[in-house]
Each structure stands twice: as structure tokens, then as C-alpha cells.
Amino acid sequence: MFERPDSAGDRAVLVALAIGENPDIEAQVQEFDELVRSAGADVLELVRGSRDRPHPRLFVGAGKADEIRAAVEAHGADVVIFNHALSPSQERNLERQLKCRVLDRAGLILDIFAQRARSHEGKLQVELAQLRHMATRLVRGWTHLERQKGGIGLRGPGETQLETDRRLLAARIKHIERRLEKVERTREQGRQARLRNEIPTVSLVGYTNAGKSTLFNRLTHSDVYEADQLFATLDPTLRRLDLAPHQSLILADTVGFVRDLPHELVAAFKATLTETREAALLLHVIDAADPEREARIRQVDAVLEEIGAQDVPCWRVYNKIDRLESAPDAAEARFGSGDDVFWVSAYTGEGIATLEERLAETFTESMMRGWVELPASAGRLRAQLYEEKAVEAEQTTADGQIQLRLSLPQRRFQQLVRDAGLNPEQIEVVFDAPSSAAVGQ
């Protein structure tokens, strides 16, 4: 059995096969190359080919395996990366044949996520996904579990080294799952607090590198890391977005999706993806200049269905219109328009005002705008209304009644009245002009 070297290395030979009829193979190969470079690998050679179906033992045929091994030896490669999902046995057989590490597409994406995770939660989620992926791939070549050769002081009675590794791996997985449960409970508390305060959440979703973080920064005036690369940001970010006086929402920037997203990641990022499932609205950000955008849209829709978010109201936001060869209105006429379709450039700001206006219209609650008359005993309520910055003017009647001109959400006003120990029927509304709108109306 070949023993993996201590240094992982980043000199890579890539393998991309067309399995059966695959008209999207060129786009898939281009994305694969971007993924590998995002992981920081030095691409030495791309080996291509085609098969009707994968070989059960090596995935590739014997002749193609010899071609890959020749490329590894010619370039002194450290790793061979496949743009496909390999079974554990195929991965082991290929490593014996090629005499170097072999990584499949899922392992590559997990490696990128491991590099990009910054928060405590993100690191735990990525480690859990990696351990689950690794659990079926334990062979003698794995030397990074800090075990001692020979097992002195480590293995239990009668345990082989592999059994010990599996036991340690299972224990670590359970430990991380318990820690993530605590994180999920904390997130749930924050989510429930937002629901109590009636603050809706809008979640940005989309294919990786569609410009979600740039749009997020443009809308919220934040400085979330953004770059023209796949999975530039990983950790979810929440920011308050003020639409109008006394009217706000929470905007969530989530991890980008990608073709064939590993199931280990979907499971590990359950808490993060809950922000998407339970959002009041999704903004599906699409790279308008991407020639593969229609395929990207279908892939994002498939992931949304997989995580149970297919029924959440969704607007399509075509981003990067500054990169379109034709005018945005021509693209809009060709690819669609409507109340739930927007054409913007998060980089230049074009179209952002229209999106913000539509969000404000959608999430403006029933507002109390006008004069109310309070009894003289409502001093506590008066003070609370001033703290809320809801009072636009005040006057006192001849008989000592307080009249206030207010502007605040109606439900918030009623809550303040109850908090002050008053009955809403005690409050005389001199003039009121509410307006309301709801998602989907």
C-alpha cells in the first residue's frame, strides 16, 4: 500500500471526462479549472476523455489511467483531481495505480470551504463535512489523524489501527455535532427575537461568484469581503437594512451554490441554510453576463428545493449588467421582466434604487400616520413614543389632553400601548391614514 507523503503539495494534474452525451462539458471544465485555482493549486496538465459510463474499478479505463500516471511522472505532480464523484474504492485503486494522492470533486470543494471559513461556526461546519466525507475513505495512507504507528497508548484491546481511526473519527463527529447544536439553538433564539420584533429577513442566494457579497455591501453599506473568485465568502453575514423611518429588514448574505454541491456540505450547513428556508423573501442573484446563466438558475433552483426553500417567495436579480455587451433593456426584453425581476449592477449602482424602492413597498407595514389623543395619565406612553422617535409634533388641548402626530408601524403602536398598561380603546385616533403591502400581492 502506498504511503501518502507528509507534504500535501499543490501541483495538480486535472482529469475531466465527458460521461455519455454531455453538451455542457466545456462549461463544466471551465468551472472545474476555476475551482482548482480557487483552492490554490498549480495546474500542470488537464487530461480529458470520454466514456459511456464510469469504469467500476478506476472510473477511467486502463489506458486513460496510464496516460494520467505518465502526466504525474512527467510533471512531478503531488495530486490528481477528478471533476467527478469517486467512490472510496475507486479513489483507493487510483492512488495505488498513480502513486499519488487522488481527490474528487467533493473533496476539492470541501478543501476550498476549509480555506475560506473564518467564523467559529463556519469552521465547525466545514470540519464536520470533511470528517463525514473522510469516514468512508479511511485507508492506511491516511496519516493526519495524529496516531502513533504501532498504536502504543492509542489503540484499544484487539483493535486494528484502522478500527482505532474510525472510533476516533466517530467520536470527533459526535463532538462537533453537539457543538453545532448549541450554535443552532443560539441562531434560533436570534431568529425568534426578530420574529417577535416583526423584522423580516431577506436572504441573498445564487450561484457562486454571481456578485451576492457586492450587492450585499451596496445595499447595507457594509464591507463584507468580495472578490472575483468562486466561494470568495463562506460565513453567513446578517445586516440591518433601513428602508424607511421605523421600517427595517434583516439582509442575509449566504454561501454561494455550485453544481453538484456535496451532500456532506448541505447537511453540515443546516443551521446556515435555515436562514434561507425561513426568510420572508429570497433575492436570487444571477450573473447577467454569464453565458451559462440559465443553467446556473436551474442548478440554484435545484439546491433550493433540496434544502426545502422552494416555496419561499423569490425575486430574480440580474447582476453585472455593466458587463453586458448589449444594453440592459435589450437583455431585459429578451430574458424577461416583471415585478419580481430586476436588472442591476452592484458595482456601479445602476438599478439599485429601483430594487430598494420595491423592497420598501413590499415590507412597509400598516403605518399609523396622523394625530392621536392621549389621556393626561398616559405620560409613560408619551415618553416611550418619543424614545421610538415616532412623534412628529405635539399639542395640548384646553382640557389637558395630549395630542401627538405620530408616524410608526401600527402593530408597534399597539404593543407600546399595552406595555404602558393602557387599553387601545382609551386612545382616540383623530386622524389615521394607514398603507400596507405584502410579499406576493
N, C-alpha and C positions, 0 to 999 in steps of 0.2 A: 504493500500500500504506500502510495506516495505521501510524503510528509510536507505539509504546507510550509513555506518559508516564514521566518519571523517577520519580515517586512512585507506588508501587503502589496505595495507597489501600485503605480497608476499608469503603467504603459500597457495599453489595451489593444487587442485585436477584436473587431466587432463582427458579428455574424447576423445577417438578416436574410431570411428565406421567404419566398412567396409560396404560401401553402395553398394549393388549389388555385381557383380563379380569384385573384385579389387586385381589383382595379385601383385600390388606394395604396398600393405598395410604395410608390415613390414618396407620398406624403408621410407614410409611416416610417420610412427610412430616414427622412429628414428630421422628423421629431425624435427618433431614436438617437441620431447624431447629436441633437441639441441636449437631450437628456444626459448622454455620456459626458459631454463637455461641461454641463452644469455640475456634474459630480466631480469635476476637476481632473478627469482622466486625459491622458495624452493619446490620441487616436493614431495608431500606427498603420492599420490597414482595415478595410471593410471587405469581408468575404460574403458574396451574395450567391444565390442559387434559387432553385425552385423544386418543390416536391408535391405530389398529390396529397400525401399525408405524412405526418412525422414518423420517423423510424422509432420503434418501441424501445430500442436499447440506447441509441445515441442521439436521437432526434434527427440528426443528419445521417446521410449514408456513409458507408465506409470510405468511399473515395473523397467525399467532402471533408470528412474528419482528417484524412491525410493532408488535404490542402490547408486546413486550419492549422494543423501541427507544423507544417512547413513554414507558414507565416509566423507562428510563435517563435520557432527556432531562428528564422531569418532576422527577426527584429528584436529578439530577446525580450519578448512580452512577459508581463507579470500576470495578466489576467485575460481571459476570453469572455466577452459579454455578449449574450444572446438577446435578441429583441423578441423573445418568446418566453412562455412559461415552461420551465423544465420540471419534470418530476424529480424527486430526490434520487431515484436510481439512475436516471439519465444524467443528472449532474455528477454523480459519483463515477459513472462509467466514462464520461467525458474527461474528468480530471485524471483518471488513470491513463486514458488514451493520449491526452495532450500534455501531461506532465506540468500542469499549472492550474491555478485557481480558475473556476468557471462560475460565472454569475449570470442569473437570468434576469428578465425584465423587472420582476417584482423585487428582487434583491437590489437592483440598481436604484429603483425609486425609493426603497427603504433607506438606502445609503444617502441619497440626496436629502431626504427628510431628516436624517440623523445630523447632517451637517447644518441644516437651517434652523433646527429647533433652538429656541432661546429661553423660553419660559420653563418653569418647573413642570407645569402640566404638559407642555409640548414634548419635553424630554422623556417624561414617563410614558406618554402615548407612543412615541417612536420606539422606545426600548421594548415596550410590550409587543408591538407589531413585529419587531425584529426577532424577539425570543420565540413568538409563535411560529414565525417563518422558519426559524432555525431548528425548532423541535423535531421536525421530520427529516432533518438533514445532518444529524449527528453521526460523524464517522471519525475514524482515528485521526484524520488530518486536522480536526478542529483542536487547536492548542491555546485558544484565547480565553478559556474558562478558568485560568489560574489554578489548574490542577497540577499535582506533582506526578511525574512519570513514576510508575510503580505503585502509586496510591497510598504511601505510608502516611498515616494520620488523616487520610481523607476518605477512603472507601470503607463501606460497612462490611460486615461479615458476609463473605460469599459473593460480594458484588464485583462485577467486572468494571473496568474503567468506564465503559460506555454507559452502563447502568447508573453509575455514580453521577456522571454528567447529566443524564436525563433527570435524576432525582433532584439535583441542584437546580436544574433549569425549571422544573415544575414548581419548586419552592419559590424561586425568584418571580415567576409569573404570578403566583398567588399573592405574593407580597406587593407587587406593583398594582395588581387589580384592586387590592384593599385600599391602597393609597389613592388610586384614581376614583374609587367610590366616594372617598372624602371630598375630593375636588369636585366631583359631580354634585354632591349634596350642597356644597358652597355655591356652585353655579345656579342650582335650582333655587336656593334662597334668594339670590340676586334677581332671578327671573320672576319669582313670586312677588318680590318687592316692587318690581317695575309694573307688574300686573295690578297690584293694589293701588299704585300711583297713576294707573291708566296711561303709562308711557309705552307706546307701541314700538316694536323692534322691526327694522327693515334690514334684511340681510343681502349682502352682495355675493352673488355666486357667478360661476363662469369657468371657462377653460383656463388653464394656467397661462399666464402671460397675456391675458386679454386686457389688462390695464385696470384691474379692480382696485389695487392699492393707490394708483394715481388718482382715480375717480374718488376714492375714499378721502384722500388728502385734499382734493379740490373742494369737496362738499363740506368737510368738517374743519378745514384749515389746520390739519394735523401734519405730522412729519413721519408717518409710517414709512419704513424702508421700502423703496421701489427700485426696480432695475429691469432692463430688457433681457430677462432670462427666465427659464422655467422654475417655478416654485421659489421666486425671489423672497416671498414671505410665507411663513408657515403658521405661526401662532396667531390665533384669532384676536382681533382688536375691536373693542367697543368704544364708541364716542357718542356724546350727546350732540344732536343736531337741532338747533333752534330754528323753527320755521316761522314763527310769529310770536308776539307777546303772549306769554303763558301757554305756548303750544310747542312741544318738543317731541322728538323721537330718538330712539337709540339706533345708530347705524353700526352694523357688524360687518367687518371685513374678514372673510373666511378663506380657508385654504383653497387653492385652485384645483380643479378636477383635471383628469388626464385620461386618455384612452387606456382601457384595461387597468383601472386603479386596483391595486392589490386588495383582496378581501380582508387581509390582516389589518390594513390601514383603516378600512371602513369600520371594522369592529373596534379598533383601538381608539378611533376618534369619535366614538359615540357621543361623548359629552359635548364636544365641539359642534358636531353636526346637529345636535338638538337645537342650537340657536337657529339653524336653517329650518328645521321641521316646525318649530313653534313660532316662527316670525309672522308678523301680520302681512308682510309683503316681501317678495323676492325681487331684486333687480338683477336680471340675468345679463351680465356684461359680456359683449361679443366684440371681437376684433373685426371691425368692418372691413379692414384692408386684407384680411386673411383669405386667400383663395379657397381654403378648406373650411370656411366658417359654417356652412350648412351641415357638414359632417360633425363639426365641433358642437353645434347646437344639439344635434341628436344624441351625442355622447353625454353632454351635460344633463339633458332630459332623462337619459337612462340612469345616471347616478342619482338624480333627484328622486326617481321612482324607487331606486334601490334603498334609499335611506328614509322613504316614506314621506317625502315632501312634495309629491306630485300634485297635491290638491291645494297647496298654498298659492294665493294669487301671485302672478308673476308678470313683470313688465320686461320687455326686451330693450336693452340699452346698447345700441351700436356705437362703440367707441372708436377712437383713432380715425375720425373722418378727415383729419388733416393729412392722412397718408393715402387717401383715395385718389386714383388717377383722374376719375371723373368728378363732377360736382356732387355734393351730398344729396341735393334734391333729385338728381338723376338716379342715384343709388336707391333713394327712398321710393321713387316711383317704380323701380324695378323689383325691390325686395320687400316692400310693404311699409305701411304707415298706419297710424291709428292712435287711439287714446292710450294704448299700452305699449307703444313703440316710440323710441326716442333715438335721435341721431346726435351724438355729442363728440367733442374732443376734450378729454380730461386734461390734455397737455396745454391746449390753447385757451380752453374755457368756452369754446363755441357750443351753444346748445345747452349749457349747464343751467342757465336761468330758467329756461322752459321746464326742465326736469324739476327744479326746485319749486317752481310755481305749482306744478301738478301735484307734487308731494304735499305742499301746504294745503291745496284744495282738498286733497284726499283725507288728510289727517286733522283738519280743523274741526274740533268738536263743536257741539252745540254751545254757542257762546252767549253769555249774558252781557249785553251791551246796553247801558242806559241807567236810569235813576231808580234807586230803591230807597225806601223809607224805613229806618230802624227805630225801635223804641229807645227811650233815653237810657234804659237799663242794658243796652247792647254794647257797652263800652269795650268788652273783651273782643267781640266780633269785629268792631270797628278797628281795633288795634291789629288784629290778625289780617284784615283786608289790606291795611297799609303795609304790613310786613310782606304780603304777597305782591306788592306794587300793583294792586288791582284798582286803586282809587284814582280817578282822573280829575274829580272835582268834589267839593263838599259844601253844603249849606245847611243852615238850621232854620226850622220853621218857627213861627211865632209861639207855638205851644211847646217848643223844646224838642221836637222830633228831629232826628238826624237824617238828612238826605244825602246820599252818595251816588255819584255817577261812576259805574263800575265797568270793567272790561276783564272778564276771566271766564274759564270754562264753567258751564252751568253745574256740572257734577261736582266740581271743586268748590263752588259757592255753597252748594247744599251740604257738602261734607264739613265746611267751616262752620256753618250754622249749627249743625248737630254737635260739633266739637265744643261750641260755645254754650251748649245746654239749652238751645232755643228750638222752638218749633218753626219749621219753614213757613207755616201758615201765619206766624206772627209778623213776617216780613212782607211789607206791601211793595209790590213792584209797580212803580209809577210808569215806567216805560221799558219795554224789552223788545229786542229785535234779534232773535237767535238765527243762526245759519248753521247748516250741517251738511256733511257729505260722508260717504263710507266707501271703503275699498270694494270695487266691483259694481258700484252703482253708476 
